[in-house]
Amino acid sequence: MNQKIAKAYEEAPRSWPVKLAVAFVIACILAWSNTAVVLKGVNAGGAGVAGNILAGIVHPDPALLFNLTTGGVPYLLLETLCIAFLGTIVGAVISVPLSFLSATNLVPKWLAAIGRFAIAAIRTVPAFIYGLMFIRVTGPGPFAGLLTMSLCSIGMVSKMFIECIEGLDKRILESLDAAGCTTFQKIRYGILPQLFPDFMSTLIYRFDMNLRDATVLGLVGAGGIGAPLIFAMSSYRWNQVGAILVGLIILVLIIEWISSKIRTKLTRG
Amino acid sequence: MKLYDRIFKPRRYELANGKYVEEKFTRLPLILLILVICCVISVKVTGFDMAVLVKRSKYFFDMLESMFPPATDYLPKIWEPLLDTLKMSILGSFVGAVLAVPFAALAASNLVHSKAVVFIVRLFLSIVRTLPTLVCALIATYIFGLGTMAGTVAIAVFTFAYVAKQLFELIETVDMGPFEAMEAMGSTRIRTFWTTVLPQILPTYISVSLFCLEGNVRYASILGYVGAGGLGLIMNEKIGWREYSSVGMILIVLLATVLVVEWTSHAIRKHLS
C-alpha cells in the first residue's frame, strides 16, 4: 500500500517550473500595481472623519427615514425600485433580438461577431455618460434614469441570453419536426420552455443588480435615491446618509431574498 | 395559491388504470397580472412617456456626434490615468479576492457547525455587498485622500463581497470525504481546509476572481467621478469642459482595454476549466 502511494507520488507530473513562472509573473504584476497605493493623502483627520461617518451611519436620521412625502426615504426607494424594474424590462426587450442575432448557432459567424462587438461597446460606456445623454432627451428625473438603466442592462443580459440560446437542445426541435408540428408549435413547445426559466432567472438577477447600481444615476441627476445620498455625503450630513443607506440596504436584502426564492423555484421547475 | 386553485379548478385526467391525475391551472394569468400592475405603477412613478422618447430621441445622439472624430492629440495624456485604472483594478481585485477566502470558509455551513457564526458572517457579507460601491469610494476618499488609493479600497471591498458570496456557495458543494478523512487522522482544521477543500475550489475561485477583475476595469472608470483616480477623473473633467471629442477618445481607449482584459481573462478561464 505504502509503496503504491510512493510510486503514485513519484509519477505525479512535476509542474513546478510552470508554477514558479506563473507565480513570478503574478508577483511582478502585483508589485507594479502596488504603486497605486499612495498614502500621502492620509492624515490624522482621516480617522476622525471615519469615526464621524460610522457614528452617523449607525444613528440614522428618523425624520428622513419615516418621512412619507416625496422627499422621504420610502418614496425615493419606491422610485428607485420602479426605475430598476422598468429599466430591466426595457433592457430585456432590446436584448432579446440582439442576442438572437449574436448567437453563433443561429446566424453566420460574421454577424455574430458584429453583434458581440456592439454589445461590448454598449457595455463599455459608463452609466453616467448614458445618463447625461438621456437627460438631453427627457430632462432630468427618473425617466432618464430608467432609460439609462435599460441601456446598461443590455450588456450583461444579452451576454447571458446568448449563452442560453447557444445551449439550446436542437434534437427536441427535430423530433417536433418529425411529429409534424408547425413553426409556431415548434417555438411554443420546443424553444420557449428551454429558454424561459434561464431568461427569467437572468432578468431577476439583473433587477437585483440594477437596484444596487441605481445610486450611480444620482451622480448626473437621473432620479432615484442616488442624488440625495450623494448630496448628503458631500455636505457631511452623515445621519441622513445613514438613513438612506439603512433604507437601501433593507430594501436590497428583501428583494434579494425574494428573487433567490423565485430563482430556485425556476431552476427546479 | 390554494385560493387560486379553488377559483380556477385543476383539470382532471383519467388514466388507463382508472386513477386520476390533476393538472393545475396555469399560473400565467396571475403572474402577468402582477407584472402589469408593477409596470403601471412604475410608469406612473418614473413618468415614462413613449411620445417624448420618439419625438426627442434624436437629441440622444447629439453627444455621440460631438464625440466623433475623437481627439487623437489627447491620446498621450490618457495613458497615465489608464494605467492607474488598471493598477487599481488589479490590486483591488487581488486584495479583495484573497480576503474573501477566510470569510467564505466561515460562512460555509459544512465547515463551520456553529449556526450563529455562519449567520453573522453571512449577514455581514450581505450588508457589505449591498453597500453601493460609489458610497464606498466616496468614504474612502475622505479617509485616504483623493487618488488611486481610495479607488483601490472601494474595488477591494466590492470584490471581497462578490467573491466571498460565490465562494461560500461553492464550498458548500465540495466533496466532504477527504475533509473528514483528514480530520479523522488528527489534522488541524486550517491544514485540512488547505489540503482538501482548497484544491477543489481553486479553479472556480480563480475564474470568479478574474470575472470580477473584468467588471472592475469597467467599474473603475466610474469611481473617478467621485475623485478616486483613474480614467473617470479625466472623463469627468472633460465632460465638465464639454470637450466631448476627448471624452470619445477616452471611451475608445477604455473599450480597447476592456476587450483586451476580457480576452486575456477569457483565455485563462478556458484554460482552467
Chai-1 contact restraints between the chains, C-beta under 6 A:
chainA,res_idxA,chainB,res_idxB,connection_type,confidence,min_distance_angstrom,max_distance_angstrom,comment,restraint_id
A,S33,B,K87,contact,1.0,0.0,6.0,A-B,restraint_1
A,S33,B,I90,contact,1.0,0.0,6.0,A-B,restraint_2
A,S33,B,L91,contact,1.0,0.0,6.0,A-B,restraint_3
A,A36,B,K87,contact,1.0,0.0,6.0,A-B,restraint_4
A,A36,B,M88,contact,1.0,0.0,6.0,A-B,restraint_5
A,A36,B,L91,contact,1.0,0.0,6.0,A-B,restraint_6
A,A36,B,T148,contact,1.0,0.0,6.0,A-B,restraint_7
A,A36,B,T152,contact,1.0,0.0,6.0,A-B,restraint_8
A,V37,B,M149,contact,1.0,0.0,6.0,A-B,restraint_9
A,V38,B,G147,contact,1.0,0.0,6.0,A-B,restraint_10
A,V38,B,M149,contact,1.0,0.0,6.0,A-B,restraint_11
A,G41,B,F144,contact,1.0,0.0,6.0,A-B,restraint_12
A,G41,B,G145,contact,1.0,0.0,6.0,A-B,restraint_13
A,G41,B,G147,contact,1.0,0.0,6.0,A-B,restraint_14
A,V42,B,F144,contact,1.0,0.0,6.0,A-B,restraint_15
A,G46,B,I143,contact,1.0,0.0,6.0,A-B,restraint_16
A,V49,B,Y142,contact,1.0,0.0,6.0,A-B,restraint_17
A,A50,B,I143,contact,1.0,0.0,6.0,A-B,restraint_18
A,I53,B,I139,contact,1.0,0.0,6.0,A-B,restraint_19
A,E79,B,V45,contact,1.0,0.0,6.0,A-B,restraint_20
A,C82,B,S42,contact,1.0,0.0,6.0,A-B,restraint_21
A,C82,B,V45,contact,1.0,0.0,6.0,A-B,restraint_22
A,C82,B,T46,contact,1.0,0.0,6.0,A-B,restraint_23
A,I83,B,T46,contact,1.0,0.0,6.0,A-B,restraint_24
A,F85,B,C38,contact,1.0,0.0,6.0,A-B,restraint_25
A,F85,B,S42,contact,1.0,0.0,6.0,A-B,restraint_26
A,L86,B,S42,contact,1.0,0.0,6.0,A-B,restraint_27
A,A121,B,L255,contact,1.0,0.0,6.0,A-B,restraint_28
A,T124,B,L254,contact,1.0,0.0,6.0,A-B,restraint_29
A,T124,B,L255,contact,1.0,0.0,6.0,A-B,restraint_30
A,T124,B,V258,contact,1.0,0.0,6.0,A-B,restraint_31
A,P126,B,S221,contact,1.0,0.0,6.0,A-B,restraint_32
A,P126,B,I222,contact,1.0,0.0,6.0,A-B,restraint_33
A,M133,B,F60,contact,1.0,0.0,6.0,A-B,restraint_34
A,M133,B,M63,contact,1.0,0.0,6.0,A-B,restraint_35
A,R136,B,Y59,contact,1.0,0.0,6.0,A-B,restraint_36
A,R136,B,D62,contact,1.0,0.0,6.0,A-B,restraint_37
A,V137,B,R56,contact,1.0,0.0,6.0,A-B,restraint_38
A,V137,B,Y59,contact,1.0,0.0,6.0,A-B,restraint_39
A,V137,B,F60,contact,1.0,0.0,6.0,A-B,restraint_40
A,T138,B,V52,contact,1.0,0.0,6.0,A-B,restraint_41
A,P142,B,T46,contact,1.0,0.0,6.0,A-B,restraint_42
A,F143,B,T46,contact,1.0,0.0,6.0,A-B,restraint_43
A,F143,B,G47,contact,1.0,0.0,6.0,A-B,restraint_44
A,L146,B,T46,contact,1.0,0.0,6.0,A-B,restraint_45
A,T215,B,P132,contact,1.0,0.0,6.0,A-B,restraint_46
A,T215,B,L134,contact,1.0,0.0,6.0,A-B,restraint_47
A,V216,B,L134,contact,1.0,0.0,6.0,A-B,restraint_48
A,L219,B,Y225,contact,1.0,0.0,6.0,A-B,restraint_49
A,M233,B,L138,contact,1.0,0.0,6.0,A-B,restraint_50
A,I249,B,I127,contact,1.0,0.0,6.0,A-B,restraint_51
A,I249,B,T130,contact,1.0,0.0,6.0,A-B,restraint_52
A,V252,B,T130,contact,1.0,0.0,6.0,A-B,restraint_53
A,L253,B,S126,contact,1.0,0.0,6.0,A-B,restraint_54
